Amino acid sequence: MTNDTDAYVAITRLQASYADVVTRRAWDELAPLFVPDAPIHIDTVTKPPVDVVGAAGLAAFVGPAVDRFEFFEFVILNTVIDVRDETNATGRLYMVEVRQERTTQEWSNAFGLYQDDYVADGRAWRFARRRYRSLARRFGSEPAKVFP
């Protein structure tokens, strides 16, 4: 039980670190959170899916996407982690982005789901693979558009 608990705590810290890095737009701090060749699949539903590799690929994609926001915060809503053994785990992370457009000052929310694979290298748990899909998006006071 202790190993499972230790892994769970370490992985939730990894997830929180990711949310913190993205919120602060500290893209140079992403690298230690990922294995170098981690495949990352991003499906925003309203545009064709994008596949990138590793922290650098993710930063190159996400950085410009959030530059248009005056305010941006990545909030973890819930997480489920399945520790398979001492070096492998999987999980789901439900999140919302709270954001304000720089030019229009319009507020919006983007709700999404990450499905992750994690690996431990003896020192830390890291993202080995991430799959993101948008679940809903809301602009201003309009009702949210919920994706199938």
N, C-alpha and C positions, 0 to 999 in steps of 0.2 A: 504493500500500500504506500509506503514512503516514497519509493521510486516513481510511482504514478503521480503522487501529489507533487513531488519535486518537479517532474516534467510538466505537469499542468501549470504550476506557478511560473516556471521558466517560459513556457509558450505564451501565456497571457502577458507576461512582461514583454516578450517579442512583439506581440500584437499591439500593445500599448506604445512601444517604442516606434513602431511603424506609424501609428496614428499621430504621434507627436512630431515625427520627422515630416510627415506630409502636411500637417497643420502649420508648422513653422517654415515649410518649403525649404528645408535644409537638405537638399538633394545629395550633397556630398556625404551625408551621414547614412544613406541607404545601404551602401556596400556591405557593411558588417552584418546586416540583417538577412542577407541572401547568400545562397551558394552561388559561385560565379556564373554558372551556366543555367540558372533556374529559368525554365520556360514560364512565361506569364501571358495569359490569354485574357483579353479585355473585350467584353461585349456590352456596349452601351445601349444596345437594342435599336436605337434610332440611326446608327451609322454602322458600316461594315465592321465586324470584329477585327481586332488588332492583336498580333502576336509579337512580343518582344522577348529579349533574353537578358536576364540579370538586372541588377540594380541600375546600371547605366542606361540600358534600354528603357526601363520603366521611367527613370528621371527624364529622359529625352521625350517621352510621350506625355507624361503627366505634367511636367513643369510648365510647358507652354499652355496646357489646357487650364491650369489654375491661375495663370498670370492675369487673366481678365477679371479676377475677383479682387475687390478691395478688402473684403473680409472672407476668410475661408477657415472652416474648422471641420476636421474629420472626427466623428463621434462614433464610438463602438456602442452598439445597442445590446448585442448578445453574442456569446461565443460558445461553441460546443467543441470539445477536444476529445479525440479518441487516441489515447496513448497505446500504441500497438506493442512496443517493446522499448528497450533502453535507448534506441537511436532513431525510431520511426514513430510518427504520429500523423493523424489527419485531423482536419477541423473545418468548421463553418464559422464565419464571422459575419454578422449582420451589422450594417452601418448606415449612417446618414451623413451627408455633407451639408453643412449649414454655410450659406455663401451669399455674398452681395456683389452684384456686378459693379465694376469700377465706373463704367460710363453712364449707366442708367440708374444706378443705385437700387435696382430691383433685387429683392430677396428671393432665394429659391432653395429647394432641398432636393438632393438626389439620394435615393435609398438603394442599397445594393447588397449583394451577397458575395463573399469570397469563399471559395472552396480551396483549401490549402493542404499541401503535403509539407511536413516538417522533418528535418533530420538534425540529429545531435552529432557533433564532431568531438565530443569529449570536453570541450570548453563552453559551448553554447548551442542552443537550438537556433536553427535558421530556416527560412523559407526555402524549400526545395522546388516547389511548384505552386503557382497561384492561378486560379481561374475566377475572374470577376464577371458578374452579370448585374446590370441595372434591374431593379425591381419596380421602381416608380420614380416619378419626377414631378415636382410641384413648383410653380412660379407665382410669386405674389400671393394674392388671395384666391386664386383660381383653384378648383379642385385638382387633386393629383391625377396625373395620367399613370395608370397602373398597367404594367406590361404583363403579357401572358406568361 
